[in-house]
């Protein structure tokens, strides 16, 4: 019996030990689960805090930065602050939120810009119509009165008309003026007459065909584009410097209008921006043109796309910028010989001077040219120092149409000559007298900007 009691005691002890072990094991597992749950809770709190921070940054920084980057490409859009603490799904959703906000802002900006363009297009058309009526009335007053203030008022009306035309073109409107085929050099003169600093613009004609002209549909757009380039060149260069315009012809590639100024130049960012605007390859919003808007290059870019021009800007050897406006060959033509060119059109520099009047032979011997009369206000022909004449005959004087005139002389001659306007408008129909020659050309120069519209 004793051994049975001993076996039972052993079994009871083993059972008690097993129960104790299981209890201790269960307690350890419970502690481990509690610790794991605590760690998971802490990790969840960290992830939640990180996600809240990212949402806060999304609302306060990332979305505003993304909207700003639409107008300023150099602006940096921040990314996730705690990328390691945010899981992949949440990170993707945050990125999609930024992109969705960018798309929404862009669509709204385009909608607002389209509404603004429509409003400005209608307003520009009405203002342009009123300015054209004012221009016609001023032309009538110039026939009746010789007050030089009428000419000044006409010029200011011309400046306002150019700005209105540029605004209309920028808003996808028609330039508002139809023209016939026009000589290229006269288009250059017409563009010059629309710029406030026109007296600083010097035109050099290097065309092989003096009567090279532009097709009717592209004449006014080219004048608008060139006027904008000239206005930019005169505005950003010193008032004491000249703006050089060179008109060239190049085989099958068409014609080139090269504008050189001695201005302040551009840095790399501004130059890249200008080239992008002149290329016209992308849509430009009105809100992207600054405050106040700088519309010149944007207007040229619109015309480049619509009419097939090509425009490039680079550094000029004169210290400022050089802008090259190319007119394709399919837009060019040559006028018939019976078409009378403007007397102000610069003669091609490569053309040999052909006298328009018979050369009067003189006796051999030294001869001194007569100086211009003092106080006449007219430029002299050619000043030469007294010297023996080795030739048997004196050289013929250059044709009257080739003598350059300055705007200051034009204004003084206009004020002094009561019939200057009538003579200037009829100079193409009759031969001017020698004494009135300069006045005729100067008066025609004053009217040139109006006739070129």
C-alpha positions as CSV (number, residue, x, y, z in Angstrom):
1,X,0.0,0.0,0.0
2,X,2.9,2.3,0.7
3,X,4.0,2.3,-2.9
4,X,0.6,3.1,-4.1
5,X,0.5,6.1,-1.9
6,X,4.0,7.1,-3.1
7,X,2.9,6.9,-6.8
8,X,-0.2,8.9,-6.1
9,X,1.9,11.5,-4.4
10,X,4.3,11.7,-7.3
11,X,1.5,12.0,-9.8
12,X,0.0,14.8,-7.7
13,X,3.3,16.6,-7.6
14,X,3.8,16.2,-11.3
15,X,0.3,17.6,-12.0
16,X,0.9,20.5,-9.7
17,X,4.2,21.3,-11.4
18,X,2.5,21.1,-14.8
19,X,-0.3,23.4,-13.7
20,X,2.2,25.8,-12.3
21,X,4.2,25.8,-15.5
22,X,1.2,26.4,-17.6
23,X,0.1,29.3,-15.4
24,X,3.6,30.8,-15.6
25,X,3.5,30.3,-19.4
26,X,0.2,31.9,-19.7
27,X,1.3,34.8,-17.6
28,X,4.4,35.3,-19.8
29,X,2.3,35.1,-23.0
30,X,-0.1,37.7,-21.6
31,X,2.8,40.0,-20.7
32,X,4.2,39.6,-24.2
33,X,0.9,40.3,-25.8
34,X,0.5,43.3,-23.7
35,X,3.9,44.6,-24.6
36,X,3.3,44.0,-28.3
37,X,0.0,45.7,-28.1
38,X,1.6,48.7,-26.4
39,X,4.3,48.8,-29.0
40,X,1.8,48.7,-31.8
41,X,-0.3,51.4,-30.2
42,X,2.8,53.6,-29.9
43,X,3.7,52.9,-33.6
44,X,0.2,53.7,-34.6
45,X,0.3,57.0,-32.7
46,X,3.6,57.9,-34.4
47,X,2.2,57.1,-37.8
48,X,-0.9,59.0,-37.0
49,X,1.1,62.0,-35.9
50,X,3.3,61.8,-39.0
51,X,0.2,61.6,-41.2
52,X,-1.3,64.6,-39.5
53,X,1.9,66.6,-40.0
54,X,1.9,65.6,-43.6
55,X,-1.7,66.7,-44.1
56,X,-0.9,69.9,-42.3
57,X,2.1,70.5,-44.6
58,X,0.0,69.6,-47.6
59,X,-2.6,72.2,-46.7
60,X,-0.2,74.9,-45.6
61,X,2.9,74.5,-47.9
62,X,2.7,71.8,-50.6
63,X,-0.6,72.9,-52.3
64,X,0.3,76.6,-52.2
65,X,3.8,75.9,-53.5
66,X,2.3,73.8,-56.3
67,X,0.0,76.6,-57.3
68,X,2.9,79.1,-57.2
69,X,5.0,76.8,-59.4
70,X,2.4,77.2,-62.2
71,X,3.4,80.8,-62.5
72,X,7.0,80.5,-61.4
73,X,8.6,77.3,-62.6
74,X,11.7,77.9,-60.5
75,X,9.6,77.6,-57.3
76,X,10.2,74.5,-55.3
77,X,7.4,72.2,-54.3
78,X,8.3,70.4,-51.0
79,X,7.8,66.7,-50.7
80,X,7.0,64.4,-47.7
81,X,8.6,65.4,-44.5
82,X,8.4,62.0,-42.8
83,X,8.4,59.6,-45.7
84,X,9.6,56.7,-43.6
85,X,6.7,57.1,-41.1
86,X,4.0,57.2,-43.8
87,X,3.1,54.0,-45.5
88,X,3.0,53.7,-49.3
89,X,-0.8,54.0,-49.7
90,X,-1.0,57.2,-47.7
91,X,2.1,58.7,-49.5
92,X,0.4,58.0,-52.9
93,X,-2.8,59.6,-51.8
94,X,-0.9,62.7,-50.6
95,X,0.9,63.0,-53.9
96,X,-2.4,62.6,-55.8
97,X,-3.9,65.3,-53.7
98,X,-1.1,67.7,-54.8
99,X,-1.6,66.8,-58.4
100,X,-5.4,67.2,-58.2
101,X,-5.0,70.6,-56.6
102,X,-2.6,71.6,-59.3
103,X,-5.0,70.5,-62.0
104,X,-7.9,72.3,-60.4
105,X,-6.0,75.5,-60.0
106,X,-4.8,75.3,-63.6
107,X,-8.3,74.7,-64.9
108,X,-9.6,77.6,-62.9
109,X,-6.9,79.9,-64.1
110,X,-7.6,79.0,-67.7
111,X,-11.3,79.7,-67.2
112,X,-10.6,83.1,-65.6
113,X,-8.1,83.9,-68.3
114,X,-10.5,83.0,-71.1
115,X,-13.1,85.2,-69.5
116,X,-10.6,88.1,-69.2
117,X,-9.5,87.6,-72.8
118,X,-13.1,87.8,-74.0
119,X,-13.7,90.9,-72.0
120,X,-10.5,92.6,-73.2
121,X,-11.2,91.5,-76.8
122,X,-14.5,93.2,-76.9
123,X,-13.2,96.3,-75.1
124,X,-10.2,96.5,-77.5
125,X,-12.4,96.3,-80.5
126,X,-14.5,99.3,-79.3
127,X,-11.5,101.4,-78.3
128,X,-9.8,100.6,-81.6
129,X,-12.8,101.7,-83.6
130,X,-12.9,105.0,-81.7
131,X,-9.2,105.6,-82.2
132,X,-9.6,104.9,-85.9
133,X,-12.4,107.5,-86.1
134,X,-10.2,110.0,-84.2
135,X,-7.3,109.3,-86.6
136,X,-9.6,110.1,-89.6
137,X,-10.8,113.3,-88.0
138,X,-7.2,114.3,-87.2
139,X,-6.2,113.7,-90.9
140,X,-9.0,116.1,-92.0
141,X,-7.9,118.7,-89.5
142,X,-4.3,118.5,-90.9
143,X,-5.7,119.4,-94.3
144,X,-7.5,122.5,-92.9
145,X,-5.0,123.8,-90.3
146,X,-1.2,124.0,-90.0
147,X,-1.0,123.8,-86.2
148,X,1.8,121.4,-85.3
149,X,-0.1,120.4,-82.2
150,X,-2.4,118.5,-84.4
151,X,0.5,116.4,-85.6
152,X,1.5,115.7,-82.0
153,X,-2.0,114.7,-81.1
154,X,-2.1,112.4,-84.1
155,X,1.1,110.7,-83.0
156,X,-0.2,110.1,-79.5
157,X,-3.4,108.7,-81.0
158,X,-1.1,106.4,-83.0
159,X,0.6,105.2,-79.9
160,X,-2.7,104.4,-78.2
161,X,-3.9,102.6,-81.3
162,X,-0.7,100.4,-81.3
163,X,-1.2,99.4,-77.7
164,X,-4.9,98.6,-78.3
165,X,-3.9,96.5,-81.4
166,X,-1.3,94.6,-79.3
167,X,-3.9,93.9,-76.6
168,X,-6.4,92.6,-79.2
169,X,-3.8,90.3,-80.8
170,X,-2.8,89.0,-77.4
171,X,-6.5,88.1,-76.8
172,X,-6.7,86.2,-80.1
173,X,-8.5,88.9,-82.0
174,X,-8.0,90.1,-85.6
175,X,-5.5,93.0,-85.9
176,X,-8.4,95.1,-87.0
177,X,-6.9,96.5,-90.2
178,X,-6.8,95.1,-93.7
179,X,-4.0,96.3,-96.1
180,X,-2.9,95.7,-99.7
181,X,0.4,94.4,-100.7
182,X,3.0,96.7,-99.1
183,X,6.7,97.2,-99.8
184,X,8.8,95.8,-97.0
185,X,10.7,99.1,-96.4
186,X,7.4,101.0,-96.1
187,X,6.2,98.5,-93.5
188,X,9.4,99.2,-91.5
189,X,8.7,102.9,-91.7
190,X,5.1,102.4,-90.6
191,X,6.3,100.4,-87.6
192,X,8.8,103.0,-86.8
193,X,6.1,105.7,-86.8
194,X,4.2,103.8,-84.0
195,X,7.1,104.0,-81.5
196,X,7.6,106.8,-79.0
197,X,11.4,106.9,-79.6
198,X,11.1,106.8,-83.4
199,X,13.8,109.5,-83.9
200,X,16.4,107.1,-82.5
201,X,15.6,104.3,-85.0
202,X,18.0,104.2,-88.0
203,X,17.0,102.0,-90.9
204,X,19.5,100.4,-93.3
205,X,18.1,98.9,-96.5
206,X,20.1,95.9,-97.8
207,X,17.4,94.5,-100.1
208,X,18.4,93.3,-103.6
209,X,14.8,93.9,-104.8
210,X,13.9,97.4,-103.9
211,X,10.2,96.7,-104.5
212,X,10.1,93.6,-102.4
213,X,6.7,93.5,-100.7
214,X,4.7,91.5,-98.3
215,X,1.4,89.7,-99.0
216,X,-1.7,91.6,-98.0
217,X,-2.8,89.2,-95.2
218,X,0.6,89.5,-93.4
219,X,1.4,93.2,-93.9
220,X,-0.3,94.6,-90.8
221,X,0.7,91.7,-88.5
222,X,4.3,92.2,-89.5
223,X,4.0,96.0,-88.8
224,X,2.6,95.2,-85.4
225,X,5.3,92.6,-84.5
226,X,8.1,94.9,-85.6
227,X,6.6,97.9,-83.7
228,X,6.6,95.8,-80.6
229,X,10.2,94.8,-81.0
230,X,11.2,98.5,-81.7
231,X,9.3,99.7,-78.7
232,X,11.1,97.1,-76.5
233,X,14.5,98.2,-77.9
234,X,13.9,101.9,-77.4
235,X,12.4,101.4,-73.9
236,X,15.3,99.3,-72.6
237,X,18.2,101.3,-74.1
238,X,19.7,104.7,-73.2
239,X,17.9,107.7,-74.8
240,X,21.2,108.9,-76.3
241,X,21.8,105.7,-78.2
242,X,20.4,104.6,-81.6
243,X,18.4,101.5,-82.4
244,X,19.7,100.0,-85.7
245,X,17.2,98.2,-88.0
246,X,18.7,96.3,-90.9
247,X,16.4,95.0,-93.7
248,X,18.0,92.0,-95.5
249,X,17.0,89.6,-98.2
250,X,18.3,86.0,-98.2
251,X,17.5,83.8,-101.2
252,X,14.9,81.2,-100.6
253,X,14.6,81.8,-96.9
254,X,12.8,85.1,-97.3
255,X,13.7,88.4,-95.7
256,X,15.2,89.4,-92.3
257,X,14.5,92.4,-90.1
258,X,17.4,92.7,-87.6
259,X,16.9,95.1,-84.6
260,X,20.0,96.0,-82.6
261,X,20.0,98.1,-79.5
262,X,22.7,99.2,-77.0
263,X,20.5,98.5,-73.9
264,X,20.9,96.8,-70.6
265,X,20.7,93.3,-71.9
266,X,19.2,90.2,-70.2
267,X,20.3,87.6,-67.8
268,X,20.0,83.9,-68.7
269,X,16.6,83.4,-67.1
270,X,15.1,86.5,-68.8
271,X,16.6,85.5,-72.1
272,X,15.2,81.9,-71.9
273,X,11.8,83.4,-71.0
274,X,12.0,85.9,-73.9
275,X,12.8,83.1,-76.3
276,X,10.0,81.0,-75.1
277,X,7.5,83.9,-75.6
278,X,8.8,84.8,-79.0
279,X,8.6,81.1,-80.2
280,X,4.9,81.1,-79.3
281,X,5.0,77.4,-78.7
282,X,2.9,77.4,-75.5
283,X,-0.3,79.2,-74.3
284,X,0.6,82.2,-72.3
285,X,-1.9,83.4,-69.6
286,X,-2.4,87.0,-69.0
287,X,-1.6,86.6,-65.4
288,X,1.8,85.3,-66.3
289,X,2.9,88.6,-68.0
290,X,3.7,90.5,-64.8
291,X,2.2,93.5,-63.1
292,X,2.0,95.7,-65.1
293,X,1.9,93.2,-68.0
294,X,4.8,93.1,-70.3
295,X,3.0,92.0,-73.5
296,X,5.5,92.8,-76.3
297,X,7.2,89.5,-76.7
298,X,4.0,87.6,-76.1
299,X,2.2,89.6,-78.9
300,X,5.1,88.8,-81.3
301,X,4.8,85.1,-80.3
302,X,1.1,85.0,-81.1
303,X,1.8,86.6,-84.6
304,X,4.7,84.2,-85.2
305,X,2.3,81.2,-84.7
306,X,-0.6,82.7,-86.7
307,X,1.4,84.0,-89.7
308,X,4.5,81.8,-90.0
309,X,7.1,84.4,-89.0
310,X,10.2,83.4,-87.0
311,X,11.7,85.4,-84.3
312,X,15.0,84.9,-82.4
313,X,16.7,87.0,-79.7
314,X,20.4,87.0,-78.7
315,X,23.1,89.3,-77.5
316,X,23.9,92.2,-79.7
317,X,27.5,93.3,-80.6
318,X,26.3,96.8,-79.7
319,X,26.1,95.7,-76.0
320,X,22.3,95.2,-75.8
321,X,20.1,92.7,-77.5
322,X,19.6,91.7,-81.1
323,X,16.2,90.5,-82.3
324,X,15.9,88.8,-85.7
325,X,12.5,88.7,-87.3
326,X,12.3,86.4,-90.4
327,X,9.6,86.7,-93.0
328,X,9.2,83.4,-94.9
329,X,9.6,83.5,-98.7
330,X,6.0,82.4,-99.4
331,X,4.7,85.7,-97.9
332,X,6.9,87.8,-100.1
333,X,6.3,89.2,-103.6
334,X,7.7,91.9,-105.9
335,X,5.6,94.9,-106.9
336,X,5.2,96.1,-110.4
337,X,7.3,99.0,-111.7
338,X,4.4,101.3,-111.8
339,X,4.0,101.3,-108.0
340,X,5.4,104.5,-106.5
341,X,7.5,103.9,-103.4
342,X,7.4,106.3,-100.5
343,X,9.9,109.1,-100.8
344,X,11.0,108.3,-97.3
345,X,11.9,104.7,-98.1
346,X,15.6,104.2,-97.6
347,X,17.5,103.4,-100.8
348,X,19.3,100.1,-100.8
349,X,22.9,100.7,-99.7
350,X,24.2,98.3,-102.3
351,X,22.5,100.2,-105.2
352,X,24.7,102.5,-107.2
353,X,23.5,106.1,-107.1
354,X,21.7,107.0,-110.3
355,X,21.1,110.7,-110.8
356,X,17.5,111.6,-111.3
357,X,18.3,114.9,-113.0
358,X,20.6,115.7,-115.9
359,X,24.2,116.4,-114.9
360,X,25.3,119.9,-115.9
361,X,28.9,119.9,-117.0
362,X,31.2,122.6,-115.5
363,X,34.4,124.0,-116.5
364,X,37.6,122.4,-115.2
365,X,39.2,124.0,-112.2
366,X,38.8,124.2,-108.4
367,X,35.3,124.8,-107.2
368,X,33.9,125.3,-103.8
369,X,30.4,124.1,-102.9
370,X,28.0,126.7,-101.6
371,X,27.1,126.3,-97.9
372,X,23.5,126.2,-96.8
373,X,21.9,129.5,-96.0
374,X,22.2,130.5,-92.4
375,X,19.1,130.1,-90.3
376,X,17.2,128.2,-93.1
377,X,16.8,125.1,-90.9
378,X,17.6,122.8,-93.9
379,X,20.4,120.3,-94.0
380,X,23.2,121.0,-96.4
381,X,24.1,118.6,-99.3
382,X,27.7,117.5,-98.7
383,X,30.3,119.5,-96.9
384,X,33.8,119.3,-98.4
385,X,36.9,121.2,-97.5
386,X,38.2,123.6,-100.3
387,X,40.7,121.7,-102.4
388,X,41.7,121.7,-106.1
389,X,39.4,119.6,-108.2
390,X,41.6,117.1,-110.2
391,X,38.6,115.9,-112.3
392,X,37.2,117.9,-115.2
393,X,33.7,118.0,-113.9
394,X,32.2,118.2,-110.4
395,X,30.3,115.2,-109.2
396,X,26.6,115.3,-109.5
397,X,24.6,116.0,-106.4
398,X,22.7,113.0,-105.0
399,X,19.0,112.8,-105.8
400,X,16.8,114.7,-103.5
401,X,15.0,111.6,-102.4
402,X,18.2,110.1,-100.9
403,X,18.8,113.0,-98.5
404,X,18.1,111.8,-94.9
405,X,15.9,113.9,-92.7
406,X,15.6,114.0,-88.9
407,X,12.4,114.3,-87.0
408,X,13.5,117.6,-85.5
409,X,13.9,119.1,-88.9
410,X,10.5,117.6,-89.9
411,X,8.8,119.3,-87.0
412,X,10.4,122.7,-87.6
413,X,9.7,122.6,-91.3
414,X,6.1,121.6,-90.7
415,X,5.6,124.6,-88.4
416,X,7.3,127.0,-90.8
417,X,5.6,125.9,-94.0
418,X,1.9,126.6,-94.0
419,X,1.1,124.3,-96.9
420,X,3.4,121.5,-95.7
421,X,0.7,118.9,-95.3
422,X,-0.8,119.4,-98.7
423,X,2.6,119.4,-100.4
424,X,3.6,116.3,-98.5
425,X,0.5,114.4,-99.5
426,X,0.9,115.4,-103.2
427,X,4.7,115.0,-103.5
428,X,4.3,111.7,-105.3
429,X,2.2,113.3,-108.0
430,X,4.5,116.2,-109.0
431,X,8.1,117.2,-109.0
432,X,8.9,119.5,-106.1
433,X,10.7,122.8,-106.6
434,X,14.4,122.8,-105.4
435,X,13.7,125.2,-102.5
436,X,10.7,123.3,-101.3
437,X,12.2,119.8,-101.7
438,X,13.2,119.4,-98.1
439,X,9.9,120.6,-96.8
440,X,8.0,118.2,-99.0
441,X,9.9,115.2,-97.7
442,X,9.7,116.3,-94.1
443,X,6.0,116.8,-94.3
444,X,5.6,113.4,-95.9
445,X,7.6,111.9,-93.1
446,X,5.2,113.3,-90.5
447,X,2.3,111.7,-92.3
448,X,4.1,108.4,-93.0
449,X,3.1,106.8,-89.8
450,X,-0.6,107.5,-90.5
451,X,-0.6,106.3,-94.0
452,X,1.0,103.0,-93.1
453,X,-1.8,101.9,-90.8
